Amino acid sequence: MLKGIIIDNIVSTRKQESLLGSKFMEVEILENGQRTGKYLVAIDSVGAGIGETVLITTGSSARLALRNTATPTDAVIVGIVD
């Protein structure tokens, strides 16, 4: 799992059918509590907002966090850090 800060929303007017209704977020990865300058796009499964610190799962297990496990994804936001 990774920890990151949500930087912005990503708007996609056209996408693969199983991604319809998904909210995409640009996330800056944190390492040792510091910003890294590394970014990724993740599907938001928990309703996180810009500026929040989140937990992200990546790789083949990321799709298991979604209702439709056949959705093509490599990164999903699975938690908001309090």
C-alpha positions in Angstrom: 0.0 0.0 0.0 1.0 3.6 -0.6 0.2 6.8 1.2 -0.4 10.0 -0.8 -2.1 13.4 -0.9 -4.9 14.1 -3.4 -3.8 16.9 -5.7 -6.7 17.2 -8.2 -9.6 15.6 -9.9 -9.1 14.0 -13.3 -11.9 14.5 -15.8 -12.4 11.9 -18.5 -15.4 12.3 -20.8 -14.7 9.0 -22.6 -13.6 5.9 -20.9 -13.9 2.1 -20.9 -17.5 1.1 -20.1 -16.7 -0.6 -16.7 -15.1 2.7 -15.6 -18.3 4.8 -16.1 -19.2 6.5 -12.8 -15.7 6.2 -11.4 -14.0 9.2 -9.9 -10.4 9.6 -10.9 -7.9 11.5 -8.7 -4.4 12.7 -9.2 -2.3 11.7 -6.1 1.2 12.7 -5.0 3.0 9.8 -3.3 4.4 10.3 0.2 7.5 8.5 1.5 8.5 8.9 5.1 6.0 11.7 5.4 7.6 13.7 2.7 6.2 14.6 -0.8 8.2 12.8 -3.5 7.2 14.6 -6.7 5.9 11.2 -8.0 2.3 11.1 -9.1 -0.3 8.6 -10.1 -4.0 8.5 -11.1 -6.2 6.4 -8.9 -9.9 5.5 -8.8 -11.5 6.9 -5.6 -13.6 4.2 -3.9 -14.1 6.1 -0.6 -15.2 9.7 -1.5 -11.9 11.5 -0.7 -11.3 15.1 -1.6 -8.5 17.4 -2.7 -5.9 17.9 0.0 -6.7 14.7 2.0 -4.1 12.1 2.8 -5.2 8.7 1.5 -4.1 5.1 1.3 -3.8 3.5 -2.1 -3.6 -0.1 -3.2 -1.9 -0.9 -6.5 -1.3 -3.7 -8.8 -3.6 -6.6 -9.6 -5.2 -6.5 -6.1 -6.4 -2.9 -6.7 -9.4 -4.1 -8.8 -10.6 -6.2 -5.8 -11.4 -3.0 -4.0 -14.1 -2.2 -6.6 -17.6 -3.7 -7.0 -16.8 -4.9 -10.5 -13.6 -6.9 -10.1 -13.2 -7.0 -13.9 -12.6 -3.2 -14.0 -9.2 -2.5 -15.6 -7.3 -0.5 -12.9 -3.9 -0.4 -11.3 -4.5 2.0 -8.4 -7.5 2.5 -6.1 -7.9 4.8 -3.1 -9.1 2.5 -0.3 -8.8 4.8 2.8 -8.6 8.3 4.1 -6.0 9.0 6.8 -7.4 10.8 9.9 
